[in-house]
Amino acid sequence: MARFKAAGVEPGQRQLNGPQTTGRQYRNLSTALHGTTREDNVPVPMRDGTRLLADVHRPDADGRFPALIAAAPYPRQLQDLGAPASIIEAGASDFWVPRGYAHVIANLRGTVGSDGTYTFFDEQERNDLFDLVEWVAGQPWCNGNVGMIGLSYYAMTQMEAATQRPPHLKALFPFNVTVQGWEATYHNGLMSAAFVTTWFHALGVLSAHGDRLYRRGLSRLLRRILAIPAVHRRFHRTDPVQATRALELITHFRRAAHPWNDLLRAVATEHPVRDAWWDERDLTRRLAAVDIPVYLGGEWSNVALHLPGLFEAWDALADNPHVRMAMLGDDSLPWPWESMHIEALAWFDHWLKGQDTGILEGPVIRYWLPGADQWRTADAWPPPAAHMALALNFDGSLAVDEMPGKRSYATDGADSMPGRLTWTSAPLPGDLDMVGYPELRLTATSSGDDTGWILLLQDVDPDGKATDITQGWLRASMRHVDEAASEVGRPVLPMRTRDPVPVGEPVDYRVPLVANARRFRRGHRIRLILTSDDTRKDFRPMMLFSHAPVGIAGVNTVHSGSRLLLPVLGGK
């Protein structure tokens, strides 16, 4: 048995980093009353005899308590390390347990000591999560009310479990979620190679180790250092770029080839278009029947990984009356993840303990509007907006009025031609609130039969400082649009075949940018950057998520008629 100071926001508690609510006050929240007992490496039997390993943190009191499950392929042993690492996303046990919740942190099949072979977001994984939920519900310390919690893959497993509808799963809190394996790997046909390759390699390294590295020796000393309040406070904001680089460092250590190389080969070469393999790893249709209460959330800056999945999850759960959604400001979910815990407490106290916390009051959507730096609410996503069309002019201006002409760039930046093109608006005469789905309607020719269209939207202040807002991507050979299913700003791209681009002929493209929100203030300018190679030194992709180049080196030309469509609140 171990006791430790409860985490929270009150004096005398270990202070949590990051924002804790969406700007609201709640009532009747559970208070920190309990000490903690902990059982490590608890075997959890699956229906086929495979055993997953879990660490169980629970109140050291008589009685039964609701339980929160966090499950992922990341080391469960490190979730209390306190380091600003992008794999520490299960939530703070020292917050939940004192407030009367068991916190069960489990490793998925084939990872960090759990039996079997890891198979990446498939039917086997979903079955395991059903069994895990029901096992937890049947333990003598659990009262049968089970929720799930966590970021990123810990959020993805929540949605996986929900599709199986285990009887005792009562509420979810998935932040920074992805609901399609394809979406996490390919950006509209362009492989997110910098992330995907690193991620599979890092999983292989992390899964090759266990308690000896993660709980003993140096890790014990590191825990004590990271727990020093002055050290911990330094992590109130963590740089996702640095986290990406840290993940890259892990890949230099030894790992087993199987199954990690097999999975990487599957996603990178064997399944380059949407097919049955990816369909098995797509939750969108499976979520339609889910009626479990779900509180979705994310941050505007997570453009290159989880933000698209947040809105896909929202759409997939359209028939579920118990869904709420929050979009936070940039970098509001720092590592180790312990932000938004008060918001989550209000959610779980309501659904798992039956307490009137006020969490369901008000509009179902709350979002932070960067630039205005204030919370906004909405009853639907996206909120009503009109798309303003800005022409991509030959002189580099971005304007309502079009100047006919064309501009070219080299896809590899060779010779004297630029490797990217930029369009910038005049200073805005007034504030402009963009909320929703931008889109580029592009007319272009290419000297090759395939290329990549990579977009970056920026807000440029009067001093010339540019802030990245969102990105868009499209592989030219996968340009087909299901127009009947599409809306302005939201082209539906099936991505099931490749159709070579007719060389030298103008082709119309619909390139979606990831939905976002921004107040472009009076005097600021809007900038759009276009390239076909984001590994270039003069182009910095958001989150450093660059793509595998496609096509041959050549020249792309943007023609008249190309327009950026921005969703503007109150626009006409």
C-alpha positions in Angstrom: 0.0 0.0 0.0 1.2 3.5 -0.8 -0.1 6.9 0.1 0.7 10.1 -1.6 -0.5 13.7 -1.8 -3.6 14.2 -3.9 -3.3 16.2 -7.1 -5.6 19.0 -7.8 -5.9 22.8 -7.9 -6.5 23.5 -4.2 -3.8 24.7 -1.8 -1.8 21.8 -0.3 -2.4 19.6 -3.3 0.1 18.7 -6.0 -0.8 21.3 -8.6 -2.0 20.1 -11.9 -0.6 21.7 -15.1 -2.7 23.1 -18.0 -6.2 24.4 -18.2 -8.7 22.5 -16.1 -12.1 23.6 -17.5 -13.7 25.2 -20.5 -14.1 28.4 -18.5 -17.0 27.1 -16.4 -17.6 26.5 -12.7 -19.1 23.2 -11.5 -20.8 22.0 -8.3 -20.9 18.9 -6.1 -17.6 17.6 -7.3 -16.0 14.7 -5.6 -13.3 15.8 -3.1 -10.0 14.1 -2.3 -10.7 11.8 0.7 -8.9 8.6 0.1 -5.4 7.2 0.1 -4.2 4.8 -2.6 -3.5 1.2 -2.9 -1.8 -0.1 -6.0 -1.3 -3.5 -7.7 1.1 -3.7 -10.6 1.2 -6.2 -13.5 -2.2 -7.6 -12.8 -3.1 -10.2 -15.5 -6.4 -9.6 -17.3 -7.7 -12.7 -19.2 -9.1 -12.3 -22.7 -11.7 -14.6 -24.3 -9.0 -16.5 -26.2 -6.8 -17.1 -23.1 -4.4 -14.2 -23.8 -3.5 -12.1 -20.8 -3.1 -8.3 -20.8 -1.2 -6.6 -18.0 -2.6 -3.7 -16.1 -1.7 -1.5 -13.2 -4.6 -1.0 -10.8 -4.7 2.2 -8.7 -7.7 2.3 -6.3 -8.9 3.9 -3.1 -7.5 2.2 0.1 -11.0 2.0 1.6 -13.7 -0.5 2.0 -16.5 -0.6 -0.5 -16.7 -0.5 -4.3 -15.9 2.4 -6.6 -16.4 3.4 -10.2 -13.4 2.7 -12.4 -11.7 4.6 -15.2 -9.7 2.6 -17.7 -6.9 3.9 -19.8 -5.5 1.4 -22.4 -2.8 1.9 -25.0 0.4 0.3 -26.4 2.5 2.8 -24.3 4.3 1.6 -21.1 1.8 1.6 -18.3 4.7 1.8 -15.9 5.6 5.3 -17.1 2.2 6.9 -16.7 3.2 8.3 -13.3 6.7 9.3 -14.3 5.9 13.0 -14.6 8.0 13.5 -17.7 6.9 15.8 -20.6 6.7 12.8 -22.9 4.1 12.3 -25.6 3.4 8.8 -24.4 2.3 9.8 -20.9 -1.4 10.4 -21.6 -3.4 8.1 -19.3 -4.3 10.8 -16.7 -3.2 11.5 -13.2 -3.9 8.6 -10.8 -3.1 10.8 -7.8 -6.1 13.0 -8.9 -8.6 10.3 -9.6 -8.0 7.7 -6.8 -8.3 10.2 -3.8 -11.7 11.3 -5.3 -13.1 7.8 -5.3 -12.2 6.3 -8.6 -10.2 3.2 -9.5 -7.7 4.0 -12.3 -6.8 1.0 -14.4 -3.9 1.5 -16.8 -3.6 -1.4 -19.3 -1.3 -2.4 -22.1 -2.8 -3.6 -25.3 -2.1 -7.1 -26.7 1.5 -7.6 -27.6 2.9 -4.5 -25.9 5.0 -4.0 -22.8 4.5 -7.5 -21.4 1.0 -8.2 -22.4 0.6 -11.5 -24.3 0.0 -11.9 -28.0 0.8 -9.8 -31.0 -0.1 -6.2 -31.5 -2.3 -5.7 -34.6 -3.0 -2.0 -34.7 -6.5 -0.7 -34.2 -8.4 -3.8 -35.5 -11.2 -6.1 -34.6 -9.0 -8.1 -32.2 -8.1 -5.0 -30.3 -11.8 -4.0 -30.1 -12.7 -7.5 -28.7 -9.9 -7.2 -26.1 -11.2 -3.8 -24.9 -14.7 -5.3 -24.4 -13.2 -8.0 -22.3 -11.1 -5.5 -20.4 -14.1 -3.4 -19.5 -16.2 -6.3 -18.3 -13.3 -7.7 -16.3 -12.8 -4.4 -14.5 -16.6 -4.2 -13.9 -16.5 -7.7 -12.2 -13.7 -7.0 -9.7 -14.7 -6.8 -6.0 -13.4 -3.2 -5.8 -15.6 -2.0 -8.7 -19.3 -1.1 -8.4 -19.9 -1.9 -12.0 -19.8 1.7 -13.3 -16.9 1.9 -15.8 -15.6 4.9 -17.7 -12.6 5.4 -20.0 -10.1 8.2 -20.1 -7.0 9.5 -21.8 -5.4 11.3 -24.8 -4.4 10.1 -28.2 -4.2 6.3 -28.4 -5.8 6.2 -25.0 -8.7 8.2 -26.6 -8.7 5.9 -29.7 -9.2 2.8 -27.5 -12.2 4.5 -25.8 -13.9 4.8 -29.2 -13.0 1.2 -30.1 -14.5 -0.1 -26.8 -17.6 2.0 -27.4 -18.3 0.3 -30.8 -18.5 -3.0 -28.9 -21.0 -1.6 -26.4 -19.9 -3.5 -23.3 -22.8 -3.4 -20.8 -20.8 -1.8 -18.0 -19.2 1.0 -20.0 -21.1 4.2 -18.9 -19.1 7.2 -20.1 -16.0 8.3 -22.1 -13.7 11.3 -22.1 -11.6 11.0 -25.3 -9.4 14.0 -26.1 -7.2 14.2 -29.1 -8.9 11.3 -30.7 -8.5 9.5 -34.1 -11.2 7.2 -35.4 -9.6 6.0 -38.7 -6.2 4.3 -39.0 -6.0 5.6 -42.5 -6.4 9.2 -41.4 -3.5 8.9 -38.9 -1.2 7.5 -41.6 -2.2 9.3 -44.8 -3.2 12.9 -45.3 -5.5 12.6 -48.2 -3.2 10.2 -49.9 0.2 11.7 -48.7 1.9 9.4 -46.2 2.7 11.2 -43.0 6.1 9.5 -43.1 7.9 11.5 -40.5 5.4 10.5 -37.8 4.3 7.0 -38.9 7.8 5.6 -39.4 9.0 7.0 -36.1 5.9 5.9 -34.2 6.0 2.2 -35.2 9.8 2.1 -34.6 9.3 3.7 -31.1 6.6 1.3 -30.2 8.9 -1.6 -31.0 11.6 -0.1 -28.7 9.2 0.7 -25.9 7.6 -2.8 -26.0 11.0 -4.5 -25.7 11.4 -3.3 -22.1 9.6 -3.7 -18.8 9.8 -3.1 -15.0 13.6 -3.3 -14.8 13.9 -0.1 -16.9 10.5 1.6 -16.2 10.1 1.1 -12.5 13.6 0.5 -11.0 17.0 2.1 -10.9 17.3 5.4 -12.7 13.6 5.7 -13.2 13.1 5.9 -9.4 15.5 8.8 -9.2 13.9 10.5 -12.2 10.5 10.3 -10.6 11.7 12.1 -7.5 13.3 14.8 -9.5 10.3 15.3 -11.8 8.0 15.5 -8.7 9.8 18.6 -7.4 7.1 21.4 -7.8 9.5 23.8 -9.4 10.5 21.2 -12.0 6.9 20.1 -12.6 5.7 23.7 -13.2 8.1 24.0 -16.1 5.9 21.5 -18.0 2.7 23.7 -17.9 3.3 24.0 -21.6 5.1 21.4 -23.7 6.4 21.8 -27.2 4.9 19.1 -29.5 7.9 19.6 -31.8 10.3 18.7 -29.0 8.1 15.7 -28.1 8.3 14.5 -31.8 12.1 14.8 -31.7 12.2 12.9 -28.4 10.2 10.1 -30.0 12.8 10.0 -32.8 15.6 9.5 -30.3 13.9 6.4 -29.0 14.0 4.8 -32.4 17.8 4.6 -32.2 17.6 1.8 -29.6 17.3 -1.9 -30.4 13.9 -3.5 -31.1 12.4 -6.6 -32.4 11.5 -6.7 -36.1 8.1 -8.4 -35.6 5.4 -7.2 -35.7 6.6 -3.6 -36.1 8.3 -3.9 -39.4 5.4 -5.9 -40.7 2.9 -3.2 -39.7 5.0 -0.5 -41.1 5.3 -2.3 -44.4 1.5 -2.9 -44.4 0.7 0.8 -44.0 3.5 2.2 -46.2 3.6 -0.2 -49.2 0.9 -2.9 -49.1 -2.1 -0.7 -48.5 -1.4 2.7 -50.1 -5.2 3.3 -50.8 -8.2 2.8 -48.7 -9.1 -0.9 -48.9 -10.5 -3.7 -46.7 -7.5 -3.6 -44.5 -8.1 0.1 -43.7 -11.9 -0.5 -43.5 -11.3 -2.9 -40.5 -9.5 0.0 -38.9 -12.2 2.6 -39.5 -14.7 3.3 -36.6 -16.9 5.9 -38.3 -19.7 3.6 -39.3 -19.4 1.5 -36.2 -19.9 4.6 -34.0 -23.3 5.3 -35.5 -25.0 2.9 -33.0 -23.1 4.1 -29.9 -25.3 5.8 -27.2 -22.7 5.8 -24.4 -22.1 9.4 -23.2 -19.0 10.8 -24.9 -17.2 14.1 -24.1 -15.0 14.8 -27.1 -12.1 17.3 -27.0 -9.0 18.5 -28.7 -6.7 21.5 -29.3 -6.6 23.6 -32.4 -2.8 23.1 -32.8 -3.1 19.3 -33.3 -3.7 19.8 -37.0 -1.5 17.1 -38.4 -2.7 14.2 -36.2 -5.8 14.2 -34.1 -7.9 17.3 -35.0 -9.5 15.8 -38.1 -10.5 12.7 -36.0 -12.2 14.9 -33.4 -14.7 16.2 -36.0 -15.1 12.9 -37.7 -16.0 11.4 -34.3 -18.5 14.2 -33.8 -20.2 13.5 -37.1 -20.2 9.8 -36.5 -21.9 10.2 -33.2 -24.6 12.5 -34.6 -27.5 10.3 -33.4 -26.1 10.0 -29.9 -27.9 12.5 -27.6 -25.2 12.4 -24.9 -22.3 14.0 -26.7 -20.4 17.1 -25.8 -17.4 18.7 -27.5 -14.7 21.2 -26.5 -11.9 22.7 -28.6 -9.1 24.2 -26.7 -6.4 26.8 -27.5 -3.0 25.9 -28.8 -0.9 23.5 -26.7 -3.6 23.2 -24.0 -3.0 19.5 -23.4 0.6 19.4 -22.3 2.5 16.2 -21.2 2.3 14.5 -18.8 -1.4 14.8 -19.4 -3.2 16.2 -16.4 -5.1 19.1 -17.9 -8.9 19.2 -18.1 -9.2 16.9 -15.1 -11.7 19.1 -13.4 -13.9 19.1 -16.5 -13.5 15.3 -16.7 -14.4 15.0 -13.0 -17.6 16.9 -13.6 -18.4 14.6 -16.5 -17.7 11.3 -14.6 -19.2 12.4 -11.3 -22.4 13.0 -13.3 -22.5 9.7 -15.3 -20.7 7.3 -12.9 -21.8 8.7 -9.5 -25.1 10.4 -10.3 -24.0 13.8 -8.9 -25.5 17.0 -10.2 -22.4 18.8 -11.4 -23.8 21.1 -14.0 -21.7 19.6 -16.8 -24.7 19.2 -19.1 -25.9 22.8 -18.8 -25.5 25.2 -21.7 -24.7 24.6 -25.4 -23.2 21.2 -26.3 -20.1 22.8 -27.9 -17.5 25.1 -26.4 -14.5 26.3 -28.3 -11.7 28.7 -27.7 -11.4 31.4 -30.4 -7.7 32.2 -30.8 -7.0 35.8 -31.7 -10.1 36.9 -29.7 -8.8 34.8 -26.8 -12.3 34.0 -25.5 -14.6 31.0 -25.1 -17.4 30.7 -27.6 -20.4 28.3 -27.7 -22.4 26.6 -30.4 -25.2 24.2 -30.8 -23.9 22.6 -33.9 -20.5 22.0 -35.6 -19.5 23.9 -37.6 -21.5 27.0 -36.5 -23.3 28.8 -39.3 -20.8 30.6 -41.5 -20.5 31.8 -45.1 -17.4 31.0 -47.2 -15.5 34.0 -48.4 -13.6 33.4 -51.7 -10.1 34.8 -52.0 -8.4 34.6 -55.4 -4.8 33.3 -55.7 -3.5 36.0 -58.0 -0.5 35.9 -60.2 1.1 38.8 -58.3 1.1 36.9 -55.1 -1.9 38.7 -53.6 -4.8 37.0 -51.9 -7.9 39.1 -52.7 -11.6 39.1 -53.4 -10.9 40.5 -56.9 -9.1 38.3 -59.3 -6.1 39.2 -61.4 -5.9 36.6 -64.2 -2.5 34.9 -64.7 -0.5 32.0 -63.6 2.4 31.1 -61.3 4.8 28.1 -61.3 7.1 26.4 -58.9 9.5 23.5 -59.1 8.4 20.5 -57.0 11.9 19.9 -55.9 13.0 23.6 -55.8 15.5 23.0 -58.6 17.1 25.5 -60.9 16.1 29.1 -60.4 12.4 28.4 -59.7 11.0 28.7 -56.2 10.1 25.5 -54.4 6.9 27.0 -53.0 4.4 29.8 -53.7 2.9 32.3 -51.3 -0.2 34.5 -51.5 -0.8 37.2 -48.9 -3.8 39.4 -48.4 -3.8 43.2 -47.8 -4.1 44.2 -44.2 -7.6 43.5 -43.0 -9.9 46.5 -42.5 -11.6 44.8 -39.6 -11.6 41.7 -37.4 -12.5 38.5 -39.3 -13.6 35.4 -37.4 -12.9 32.1 -39.3 -14.6 29.1 -37.8 -15.1 25.8 -39.6 -13.8 24.1 -42.8 -11.5 26.0 -45.2 -11.0 24.7 -48.7 -8.8 25.4 -51.7 -10.4 25.2 -55.1 -7.3 24.8 -57.2 -6.8 24.8 -61.0 -3.3 23.6 -61.9 -1.2 21.8 -64.4 1.7 19.5 -63.6 4.6 18.2 -65.6 4.3 14.8 -64.0 1.4 12.3 -63.6 1.3 12.7 -59.9 2.3 15.3 -57.3 1.4 16.5 -53.8 -0.5 19.6 -52.9 0.6 20.8 -49.4 -1.0 23.9 -47.9 -0.2 26.1 -44.9 -2.6 28.8 -43.7 -1.0 31.6 -41.6 -2.0 34.8 -39.7 0.5 37.5 -40.3 0.6 40.4 -37.7 1.6 44.0 -38.6 5.2 43.3 -37.6 5.4 40.4 -40.0 5.3 37.6 -37.5 3.5 34.6 -39.0 1.4 32.2 -36.9 0.5 28.8 -38.4 -3.2 28.2 -38.2 -4.0 25.0 -40.2 -2.9 22.8 -43.1 -4.4 20.9 -46.0 -3.1 18.1 -48.2 -4.0 16.1 -51.3 -2.3 13.6 -53.5 -3.1 14.7 -57.0 -3.7 11.1 -58.3 -6.3 10.6 -55.5 -8.3 13.8 -56.3 -11.6 12.1 -57.1 -14.4 13.8 -55.1 -17.8 12.3 -54.2 -19.6 15.5 -55.1 -23.1 14.2 -54.0 -21.8 13.7 -50.5 -19.7 16.9 -50.3 -20.3 20.3 -49.0 -18.5 23.6 -49.4 -15.3 23.3 -47.4 -15.8 19.5 -47.0 -15.1 17.6 -50.1 -15.5 13.8 -49.6 -12.4 12.0 -51.0 -12.9 8.2 -51.3 -9.2 7.6 -51.7 -9.8 4.1 -53.1 -8.0 4.4 -56.4 -5.2 6.4 -58.1 -5.9 8.2 -61.3 -2.8 9.6 -63.1 -2.8 13.3 -63.7 -2.9 14.3 -67.4 0.5 15.8 -67.9 0.3 19.5 -68.9 -3.5 19.7 -68.8 -5.4 22.0 -66.3 -7.1 19.9 -63.6 -9.5 21.1 -61.0 -8.8 20.0 -57.4 -10.7 20.4 -54.1 -8.1 20.5 -51.4 -9.6 20.5 -47.8 -7.8 22.2 -45.0 -8.3 20.9 -41.5 -11.1 22.7 -39.7 -10.0 25.4 -37.3 -10.9 28.7 -35.6 -9.1 32.0 -35.7 -9.8 35.7 -35.3 -7.7 37.5 -37.9 -7.5 40.9 -36.3 -7.8 44.2 -38.0 -4.5 45.1 -39.6 -3.4 41.4 -39.9 -3.0 39.7 -43.2 -4.0 36.2 -44.3 -1.3 34.1 -46.0 -1.5 30.8 -47.9 1.6 28.8 -48.8 1.7 26.0 -51.3 4.4 23.4 -51.9 4.8 19.8 -53.0 7.7 18.9 -50.7 7.4 19.7 -47.0 10.9 18.3 -46.3 12.4 21.4 -47.7 14.5 23.6 -45.4 12.3 26.7 -46.3 9.1 25.0 -45.3 8.2 23.9 -41.7 5.1 21.7 -41.5 3.0 21.9 -38.4 4.2 19.5 -35.7 7.1 18.6 -38.0 4.9 16.0 -39.7 6.4 15.9 -43.2 5.3 13.6 -45.9 6.9 11.1 -48.3 7.3 12.9 -51.7 5.3 11.6 -54.6 5.7 11.9 -58.3 8.8 12.9 -60.2 10.7 16.2 -60.0 9.0 18.7 -62.2 7.0 21.9 -62.4 3.5 22.7 -61.1 1.6 25.8 -62.3 -1.4 27.4 -60.6 -3.9 29.0 -62.9 -6.6 31.6 -62.7 -9.8 30.6 -61.0 -8.0 29.1 -58.0 -9.6 30.4 -54.8 -9.2 29.9 -51.1 -12.6 29.5 -49.4 -12.7 30.7 -45.7 -15.7 30.0 -43.4 -16.4 33.4 -41.9 -18.9 34.0 -39.0 -21.3 36.7 -40.0 -19.9 36.7 -43.5 -21.9 37.2 -46.7 
